[in-house]
Amino acid sequence: MKDFIPVVVSLIAVLALVLLISKRFNLSSRYERKPRELNTWSALDHGIDPTVEEKS
């Protein structure tokens, strides 16, 4: 039982350190999706044929 206490304390310390570092560097926002811009690559998603030029 005495061997179990240091393991639990060190796990809590490591988890607290990981949480503090992740909040400071804001790592989760790196993987969030940004709104898509309409370009020739994403135009097909909206049913627009990028090979046809618009005539103004």
JONOR-V715155 format. One record per backbone hydrogen bond with DSSP energy under -0.5 kcal/mol. NH is the residue of the N-H (numbers start at 0). CO is the residue of the C=O. E is the energy in kcal/mol with one decimal. If there is no record, write none. Layout:
# JONOR-V715155
nh	co	e
NH	CO	E
NH	CO	E
This chain:
# JONOR-V715155
nh	co	e
4	0	-1.0
5	1	-0.7
6	2	-0.7
7	3	-2.0
8	4	-2.4
9	5	-2.4
10	6	-2.1
11	7	-2.2
12	8	-2.1
13	9	-2.4
14	10	-2.4
15	11	-2.2
16	12	-2.2
17	13	-2.5
18	14	-2.3
19	15	-2.3
20	16	-2.3
21	17	-2.5
22	18	-2.0
23	19	-1.9
24	20	-2.3
25	21	-1.0
26	21	-1.1
28	25	-0.6
29	26	-1.1
30	27	-1.0
31	28	-1.0
38	36	-0.9
42	38	-1.4
44	41	-0.7
45	41	-0.6
45	42	-1.2
46	43	-1.2
47	42	-2.3
48	46	-0.5
49	47	-0.8
51	48	-1.0
52	50	-0.6
55	53	-0.6
